[in-house]
Amino acid sequence: MDLMSSRFKLGFGNKRKSGSSLAPTTTATNTPPNGSPSQPSPPPGNTSNPNASSASLPMNPQNHLGRPPSYTYAPGAPRPASPLPPGGQHHPQQLAHHPPPLNTGVGVPYPTGGGMSSAPPPPGYGGYPPQSTGQGHGIPQPLAPFRGHTGELDNQARSKAQLIVGIDFGTTFSGVAYAFATNTEAKEDIITEWPGAGTHTKQKIPTVLYYDQYQKVVGWGPDIADALAPTGYPKAGVQKVEWFKLQLMSSGGNTYIDPINLPPLPPGKSEIDVAADYLFHLRGAMRNQLQKTLGEVFNREERNIRYFLTVPAIWNDAGKAATRAAAIQAGFLRDENDNRLTLITEPEAAAMFCAKTGLLNLKIHDAILIVDCGGGTVDLIAYEVDEESPFSVCECTAGSGDSCGSTALNRNFSNILRTKIRKMKLPDGSRTAGKVYAKCIMDFENRIKADFRNNGQKWAVDVGIEADFPEAGIEEGYMTFTNEEILQCFEPVVNRILELVRNQIIAIQAQNRPLQNVLVVGGFGASEYLFQQIKLHVPPQYQSKVVRPMDSVAAIVKGAVTAGITERVVTSRVARRHYLMATLQPFKEGHHPEQYRVPSLDGKDRCKYTRQIFVQKGERIKNGEPVKVSFFRQVAPGATLMYEDILYACDEDVCPEYTKDPRMLSPFLSHFSS
């Protein structure tokens, strides 16, 4: 009998010439002289990382919606129900996707400009996204762990990749910025001219698509004139598709996103297909604008462009893999081996931008909390300053977040609006009802949501009808919403964000780190009401430390470009999940399940499916250093010395003992050889 010992390494950092990486410290175990297949080497002792973060994010008992959350540090406190209304811990009915507008088929139009361009698809490596087979692509299964960040380029590669493009692919709005990596002081330029926008300039454009009955894109972003009838509503047979970015995450089994509450996708289209369709048109418009602006320089540099695409910090590996697959399908990359795309978390991008602009005045060991409030999700990450010059940070706590972005406000407003429209007592399918609905939704999106202050103001919306419906609040062509009605849209969403902020501050305090700034960014972060509520409800000593950059909406996309220009500043990360593999352990009578008992080549009974954790959730992992795990496998004479093992992940705080537990995820397939 031959005995084969193997060692594998999992890269959690940068410094790779291709592919992407996770985040890294090193653990190792000794190799015993014999055993059974995939048996772990017995550790010499406690192998937990001494730098592991022991702080959890405890949840205090549920407060009344009108009360600020408590900041009492209670490590043993159980997680209460979300402050959002019932119907799911993170996705209650009040935040559910609004149903179709009263059988009218009326969509919410955006301001129109030029028509949908009929020019042929832009040239590129991927071409136009292939037509869906109707089966859907699902989530690709990478052969190695999909890392949230690809590695840094070596010097030779960086010299070729001069043009850096940052893409903020958002749930409701998206943006693109660019700069040249050869100039570390370069200002990030944001693309503001888009097809269909006419003479208006926009830093961000709607993340929306319109499909005809043949599943052809007839409108996207601001370029939607060909999708709309003269009335301003979608033409017959045209389907408006939005919030599809969240579909990329929900398909990976993420607990933050409830697919039931998301808008439906077009028939025969997967979530990757739809995201690829949008990114394809975004790329085409981006190319046209860069060609106009840069001319021959763009033509020369296009094949070497480095793309930095932002993703929510709460996204798991499957969501990131799906995003990368959509980018490949949209033509951003030549193929799966093209390493010019880096996924960067939105809070990290914001931190890099604000650090560059001098907004933050931090010293070594100071902590900063990033609160990124976007359209679909709210992400929070705390960083601790590692070095002042060159500036570098490490993750102080594990990131957290929830699907309580500004789209939750739209869902709540839709519910209130429908209640008012029903009081008009119009027949199903009424165009009047549809017109009122569309006008109010648009005004809420473009005006009320941004300007709300909870100061008693009433909001009158021009609904464009002559008849009065006083029972529905419509008089002289205006529907009126009270301050209390709008507050009902904000309160449960804002209170969930306050809870997330509280938990992060508790975790920072538990590590005795001085919190110097609470940085509020993102499109929803521009809400004055949300910003003031965060300032009001943090502990008094931190209220003056709650800040917001002048251009909080563009902070993410500009930070994505900054990530490509400068050396990465995050030196270590906190693992958000356990990573492990299945092993055979000596069978313990009365402890191991009998159905897991198997014989081994050495004549001893073993228990299969027992897990060996090599990265603990909450463990601090240094970038650039692989995690090493030693194990051995018994191999019969003449057997192949190449085999496959599945690497598992688990999001639970306490990892189950067996890999057959349904809470285990198996996103990685690794190949080993002698």
N, C-alpha and C positions, 0 to 999 in steps of 0.2 A: 504494500500500500504506500502510495506517495503522499507526502504531506506538502501542501502548498501554502505559503504565507503570502498575503497580499496587503497592500496599503493603498488607500485612496485618499485624495486630498480634495476638499471642497473649497474653491476660491470664493471669498466673500469680499474681495476688494477690487482695486483698479489694477493698473500695471499689467494689463494683458494686451497683446497685439490684436486680438480678435475676440469676438463674442462679448459677453457682458459678465459682470461679477456680482456676488452677494457681499456681505460685509465681514471681517475676520479676526479672530484670535486663534490660538493653537491649543488643541488638546491631543493627548497621545496616550496610548495604553501599551502594556507589554504583551508579547506574544507567547502563549504557553506552548509546551512541546507537542501536545496532541489534543484532540477534541473531535468535534463534528462540524459539518458544513456550516459556514457563516457563523462561527462561534466567536464572540467577542473575547479579546484578551482581557483577563481579569485586571481591573485597575489596581494600582498600588495603594490607593486610598481614595479620598474624596477628590474627584477630578474637576469639581466645579471651578469656574474661573474666579479668581479673587477679585477681579474687577467687575463681576456681575452686579447689575443693579438689583438691589433687594426691595426697592420701593415699588409698591403696587399703586393702582389708581382706584382707591376705595370710593364707593358711592355712599353718600349719606342717605338716611331715610328720606322718602319723598316729601318735598315741601309743597306748600300751596303755591299755585302759579304766581301769585302776587308777591311772594316772599323771596328774598335772595337766598341762594344756597349757603349752607353752613360750611365753614372752613375748619371744623374740628377734625383733627387727624385721627381717623379710626381705621387702623389697618384691618381689623377683623370684620368690619361692617359689610353685610351682604349687599349685592347690587340690587337696588330697588327697581321698580318699574320706571320706564322713561316718563318724563313730565309731559310728553306728548299724549294726546287722547288715546283711549284704548283701541286695539285692533292690530297689535303687533308691537313688539318692544321698540323697534326703530322705525316701523312703517305703519303707523296707525291710520285708521280710516280718514282722519282729518287731513293727513298728509298724502292720501292716496291720489293717484293720477285722476284728474277730473274726467268724468264720463263725456261721451259725445254731446255737443251742445244742443240738447233738446230736439234730437232727430232732425236738425236743420242741415247737417253736413257742412256747416259754415266753419271755416278755419279762421285763425287770427292773422290778418295780413300784416306784412311789414311795409314800410314806405318803399315804393317802387321807383325804379329808374329805368335804365336800359333793359332790353329784353335779354333772354337767355342766349348766350353766345352760341352760334352754330359752327364755330371754327372746329377743325378736327382736333382730336386729343393731342395734348403736348407730347413731344417725344420724350422718351425716358426708358428706364431699364425695365419697368414693369408693364408699361402700356396701360390701356384702359382696364379697369377691374373686370375680370372675366364674368360672364353671366353665371348666376347661381344655378346649380343643378336642381334646386328645390329641396335638396337634402340638408343644406346648411353646412358650414365648415366646422362649426363647433370650436373647441379650444385645442390648438395644436399641442402636442406633447413633446417638449424638448428632450433631447438626449442627455442633457446635463441641467443642473438647476438653472432656471432663468433668473438672472440677476436684475435688480432694479436699475443698475448703473453699468454701462459698459466701461471697460478700462480706459485709462488715459492713453493717448497716443504716444508712441515714442517720438523722439525729436525729429527723425527723418519723416515720419508720417505727418507730424504736426506742421512741418514746413510746407507740405503739399496742401493741407486742409486749411487754407487761409480764410475762406468764407464760412462763417458760423451763422446758422439760421436757428432761431428759437421759435417753437410752436407751442402756444397755449391752446391745447385742444380741450375746450370746456364743454360742460353739459348744455349751457344755454348760449354762450358766446365764445368765440375763438379769435385768436390774434397771432400775428407773425411779426418778428423783429429780426434784425440781422446786424452783423458787424464783422470786421476782419480780425482774425486771431493774432496777426502780426503786430497789432497795436493794442497794448493792454490798457491804454487810456482812451480807447475809442468809445464814442457814445453810441449806444444802441439805437438804431433807426427802426421805427415801427412803420410797417406798411399801412397806409391809411387810405389809399385809393383802391377801390374794389369795383368789379363789374356790377352794374345795376344800381350803384349808389349815386349816380349822376355827379353833380358838383359837390355833394356832401362827402366829407372825409370822416372815416370811422377807424378808431384804434382797434375795435373789436367788432366782429360781424356775427349775426345769428348762426348758431349751430343747428341748422334746419335743412331738410330736404323735402322736395315735392316729387312724387312719382305718378306717372300716368298708369292706365290700366295694363300696360305692357311691361311694367316695372322699369321703365326708362326714366331717368332723372330729367325733369322738365323745369326744375327750379332749385336753387341752393343758396344758402346764405342770404345776401342782399339781392341777388340776381333772380328774382321770382316773377317778373312780369309775364313770362310765357305760361306760368302756372295758374294765373289768376284771370277770372272773368272781368268784364268791364265794371262790375259791381265792386270789385276789390276782393272778392271771395274766390276760393279755389274753383277751377273749372270742374264740370261734371266728370267724374271718374278719376280725379286727381286726389291723391292721398298725401296729407302733410305728415311728416315723420320728424319727431324731435325727441330730445332726451335719450337718444340712442347710445350715447357714451356710457350710460349706466348699465346698458344691456351687456357691454363687454365685461363688466364686473360681476353681474348677477349670474351669468352663465358659468362662472367659476365656482359657484357655491358660496359666495360671500354672504355673511350674515347681516351686513349693513344694508343690503339692497334686496328689496322684495320684488321679484319679476312680475308678480300679479298686479302691482301698482304702477307698472311702466306702460307707456303707450305701445300699441301693437306694431310689429314690423310688417313691411309689405309681404304678401304671400310669396313664398319661395326665396326669400332673402334671409340670410343669417345676420346676426349682430355684426360679424366681421365684414360681411358684404356691405352693409349700410354704412358702417364707419369708413370703409375703404372708398365708397362712392363719394362721401363728403371730403375726405382727405385728398382724393384725386382732383376734385374741382378746386379745392383750396390750393393744392400744389400748382395747378395750371395758372390760377390767378397770381400766385406768388411769383412764378417764373416770368410771366408777362411783365409784372411790375419791376422785378429785378433786372430784366433785360432793358427796360426803358431807363432805369436809373443808373445801372452799371455798364451797360453796353457790352463791349468786347471783353471786359474783365469778367463778367458773368459767364459768357460763353466759354472762356478759358478755364474758369474755376468750377463749373457746375458739377463735373464728374467727381470732384474732391470735396464737395460741400459736406460739412459735419452738421447733422441735425440734432437738436436737443429738444425733446418732446416731453412736456410735463404730464404727470399722472398724479392722482390723489395719493397721499401718504398711506391711506388705509387700504389701498388696493393690494390684493394678494398676487402670487406669482402667475396664476391663471389669467387674471385681468391684464397684467403687464404683457404676457405672452400674446394675448389676443390683440392688444394694441399694436404690438410690433408686427403681428401678422397682417393687420389692416394697413399699416404703413408700407409693408412690402407689396401688398396687393395694389396699393394706390400708386406705386411706381417710385417711391422715395429711395428705395434700395435696389441693387441689382438682383440680389437673392438673399437667402437666409444666412449666408456666410459673410455678407457685407456688414462691416462693423461701424459704419458711419452714423448710425443712429444710437443716441444715448437717451435712456429714460431717466428723468430727474423728477423727484417729488416736488410738488408745488410749494410746500413750505420751505424746502431747501433753496429753491430758486428765489423765493422772496427774501430769504435771509442773505443770500449772496448779493442781491441787488442793493438792499438797504445797507449792508456793510460797505459796499463800494461807494455809495453816495455819502457816507459819513453820518448817516442818521443815528447810528449806534455808537456810543462811547463806552466801550467795554474794556475790562481788565481781565487778567488771567483768573480763572475759576468763577467769573461772573456768569450768570445764567440769563438766557433770553428765551421767551416763549413766543413762538410764531402761531398766530391764529389766522388760518387761511379760510376765509368764508367765500365759497364760490356758489355757482348756480345749483349744482347737485349735491355736493358734499361740503362738510366743514372739517378741516384737518388741523391737528395741533401737534407740534413737536417742540421740545425744549432742548436747547443746545447750551453747552458749557464751553467757555473760551479756553482753548488749549494753549495757544500762543498769540501774542499781540502782533508780532512782526517776524515772519509773514503771518497774516491773520489765519487762524485755523480753529476749528471747534470740534467737539465730539457730542454725540447725542447724550443728553442728560437723563432722559426718560424715554420709555417706549412711546412711539407716536400713538395718537388716538384720533377718533373722529366718528362721524355719523352722517347719514343722508339727510341732513337738516339744512341744506342750502336754500337759496332764494326760490327754487322751484316749489318748495314746501309752502311758501307764502301764496304762490299762484294757485295751488291746490285748495288751500283754505279759502282764498277769495272766491274761487269758482263755486265752492259749496254755498257760501253766503249769497253770491249772485244768483244762483239757481233758485234758492229759496225766495228771493225777491221776484224773480221772473215768473215763478209759478203763481204768484199773487196777481199777475196780470190776467190769468185765466184765459190764455190764448190756446188754440188747438195745437196739437203736436205738429211739428214741421213748420210752424209759423215763421215766415221770413222776418217779421217784425221782432219776434223773440230772438231769432238768430242775430239780427242786426244789433240789438241791444247788448246781447252777450259779447259779440265781437268787439264792439266799441268800448265796453267797460273793461274787458280783459286787456285790450291794448293800452288804455289809459292807466290802468293799474301798473302794467309793466313799465311804461315809459315815464310816468309822472308820480303816481301816488306812492309806489314802493320806495322810490328814492327820497321823496320829500317828507314822508311821515315823521312826525316828531312827538306824537302823543300829547299834543297841546290843546286839545279840544276842538281842533279845526274840523269843519265839515267839507266833504269832497263832492263837487258837482261834476258829473260827466255828461258831455254833450252826446246823446244817443241818437240824434238825428231823426226823431219821429215827432209828429204833430200832436197826436192824441195824448191826453193826460191819463196817468194811472197812479193816482195818489196813494193807493194801498201798497203799491210797489215802490213808492218814493220817486215817481216820475211826474214832473210838472214843468210845463213850458219847454219841453224837449230835453230836460236834464234829469238824470237819475242821481239822487243824493245818497251818499254814504256817510254815516256818522263816525266820529272818532272811535267810538266803542266798537263798531263793526270792523274797522281796520285794525284796531288793537287785537281783536280776536284772531286775525290772520297772523299777527306777529308773535303774540305772547307765548304760545306753546313752543314755537320754533326757537325764539330767543332764549327761553328758559333752558332748553336742551343745550344750547351753546354755552350758556353760563355754567351749566353743570359740568360740561367738558373742561372749561377753563378752570373751574374750581378743583377738579380732580388732578389736573396737571400741576397746579400751584401746590397742592398738598404733597404731590410726589417730589417736587423740587425742594420744598421745605424739609421733607423727610431725609433728604441727602445733605442738608445744611449748606445749600448753595445760595448765594445772594442773588435774588432775581432783580435784574436791572431794567428790563424792558418787557412789556407785553406788546408785541407788534401785530396790529390788525391789518390784514391785506385782503385782496380779492375783490371781485365785483360787489358781492353782498357786503363786504367789509366797508364799502363806501357809504352804506346806510348810516345816517347820523343817529337814528334811534338805536340801532344795534351798538354802535360805537359808544354812545353815552351809557347804555345799559351795562356794557362790560366795565367801563370806568366806575360806575356806581356800585357794582356788586363785587369787585375784587376787594381784598382787605385794604383798609385805609392807607397803609404804608405803600401800597402799590398803585394807588389811583393816579398819581402824577406820572407814573411810569408807563401808562397805557398810551401808545403813540400809533400814528397812522401816517404812512408816507403821503406826500402831496398827490402822487399819482398811484393810488393803491390798486386801481384797475389794471394798470400796465406793469405793476411790480413783478408779476409772475413771468410774463413773456420776456421782459428785459433781464430778469434774473437767469432765465434759461440761456440767454446769449452770454451773460457774464460767466456762466459755468463753462462755456466753451472757450472763452478768452483767457481766463485765469486758471491756475492750478486749482484742483478741487480742494476745498478747505475743510471738509468733514473727514476727520482722521479715524473716527470709530463710530459704530452704530450699536443700538440696543436691539437685539433680536426680537421680532414681533411674534415669533412662533417657535415651537420646538422643531428640530430636524433630527431624524432618527432612521434606523434601519431595523429589519427583522433579523433575529438571531435564534440559534438553538441553545437553550440553557439546560443544565441538569434538571431532570424532572423532580419536583418536590411533591410528595404524596400529601393530599389534603389541601394543597395550595393551588397547584396548576390544574386547569380543567382537563378531565380525562380524555376528552376528544382531541386535545392538542398533543397527546403523548405519541412519540415516534421513536423507533429504534435508530441507533447510529452505528457507524462502522466499528466503533470501539466496544460495542456490546452494551453500552449504557443507554438507558432511556433518556430522551430529551423532550423538552417542551418547545414546540414550534410557535412562531408568531410572537415571541417575547421581544420587546423592543429594546434597542440600545440607543440612548440619546447622545448625540455628539455636539449639539448646540441647544442650550437651554433657553426657553423663552425668558426674556429679560436680561440675558447675558450680554455683556459689552464685548463687541467683536471689532478688532482693529482692521482697518482697510489695508489691503495689500498682503495680509498674512493668511495663508490657508489654514483651514481646520484639518488636522491629521488624525485619523483613526486607524489603529492596527487591529487586524482580526485574522483568523485562519480558517481554512476550509479543508476538509478531508476529501481527497480525490482518489477514485479507484484507478489502478494501473491502466494506462492507455487512454484515459478520459481526456477530453479537451481541457486546456488550461485557460480558456476564455469563457466567461459566463456573464450573466446579467443579474443585477440586483436592483430592486426598487427602493428608492429613498423616499421616506415618508415625511410629512409635516403635520403639525397639530397646533391649532389655535387655542386650545384650552389652557387655562392657567396650570392645572395639574394634568400631566400627560397620562392617558390610559396605559395600562400595562401591556396590552396586546395590540399588535398592528391590525388585527381583524376588527377592532372596535370601529363602529361607523363614524366616529368623530375623527378618525385618521384620514388624512388626504395623501394621495400618492401621485403627485405631479411630476416626479422625476424618474427617469430610467437611466441608469448608469451602466457602462460597460467596463469590465475589469479583465485584465489578462496578466499572465505571469511574465 
